[in-house]
Amino acid sequence: MRNLLLLIVLCLAAYWLYERYLNPGSVPAPEGMPTPGQQPSPSKSASSGFAMPDPVAWKVIERSDRWNVEIVIVALVDGTRWRVEARSFPSGRTIVSIFDGSRFVSSDPAVTAAKVDPSTQLRSVYQELNTEKPVAIDVRDGCSCWEFIDGPDANGAKGELWIDRQTHFPVLLVEWLYNGARVEEHCRMLKSDFSILGLTCFDTGNTAPMLDPFLTP
C-alpha cells in the first residue's frame, strides 16, 4: 500500500519539509470565502468502494516532531481545475498554485504542478484504498473512522491512516519516516460550493491569496 506512505503528496507537504522553509509575507484576502462544516457526499458507499468527491475542498494541518514548522494547506478541486494555498508558521508566507484545466501557475517559480496537484494524488490514494481492508474502527478528531496501516518497510517507514466512515475522506495520517521523524497530518473537509469563488479561484491570473481565513493552525 505504497500510496498511503506517500500521502505527503495528498497533503502537499513534501515540498515544504524537505526543500526549504518559507519567508514571511502576506496579502490581504478578498471577501467571499467558502465556509467550513458542509461536507459533500462521497461518490460511492462503503460497500462499493472509495471514490474521490468532486467538487471537494479540504484543509490540512501538518506537524512534525523534527521540524520547528507548522504547515497549513487548503485545496479546492472542481473536475480538472484546482487551487492550492499553503502557509508555513512561524514564517507566515503563503504560496498559491492554480491549474485551470490547461495551464498551471504558481506564485513561487520553484513549485511545479506535479508537486502540488491535489486531484491526481488524492484519486491515486482512493484507488489504493480499494485494494486494502481496514484493520480497526476508531475515533479520531471527533470522527468515527476506519484505520488503515502500511508498513513498516525495510527502512522502518510506516504509516497509519484514518478515513471518516461517513464522508470517506481522510481525517488523520500519522507517518514515521525513514529518518525516524514522526509527522501528523490532520485533514478536514470544507464546503465545496464554489459558486461565490468560481469566477476567480481557478483563474491563473489570480495568484494573490484568497483563503486566508482558513490558513490558520
Residue, then its C-alpha position, 0 to 999 in steps of 0.5 A: m500500500r505504497n500510496l498511503l506512505l506517500l500521502i505527503v503528496l495528498c497533503l502537499a507537504a513534501y515540498w515544504l519539509y524537505e526543500r526549504y522553509l518559507n519567508p514571511g509575507s502576506v496579502p490581504a484576502p478578498e471577501g467571499m470565502p467558502t465556509p467550513g462544516q458542509q461536507p459533500s457526499p462521497s461518490k460511492s458507499a462503503s460497500s462499493g468502494f472509495a471514490m474521490p468527491d468532486p467538487v471537494a475542498w479540504k484543509v490540512i494541518e501538518r506537524s512534525d516532531r523534527w521540524n520547528v514548522e507548522i504547515v497549513i494547506v487548503a485545496l479546492v478541486d472542481g473536475t480538472r481545475w484546482r487551487v492550492e494555498a499553503r502557509s508555513f508558521p512561524s514564517g507566515r508566507t503563503i504560496v498559491s498554485i492554480f491549474d485551470g484545466s490547461r495551464f498551471v501557475s504558481s506564485d513561487p517559480a520553484v513549485t511545479a504542478a506535479k508537486v502540488d496537484p491535489s486531484t491526481q494524488l488524492r484519486s491515486v490514494y482512493q484507488e489504493l484504498n480499494t485494494e486494502k481492508p481496514v484493520a480497526i474502527d476508531v475515533r479520531d478528531g471527533c470522527s468515527c473512522w476506519e484505520f488503515i496501516d502500511g508498513p513498516d518497510a525495510n527502512g522502518a517507514k510506516g504509516e497509519l491512516w484514518i478515513d471518516r466512515q461517513t464522508h470517506f475522506p481522510v481525517l488523520l495520517v500519522e507517518w514515521l519516516y525513514n529518518g525516524a521523524r514522526v509527522e501528523e497530518h490532520c485533514r478536514m473537509l470544507k464546503s465545496d460550493f464554489s459558486i461565490l469563488g468560481l469566477t476567480c479561484f481557478d483563474t491563473g491570473n489570480t495568484a494573490p491569496m484568497l483563503d486566508p481565513f482558513l490558513t490558520p493552525 
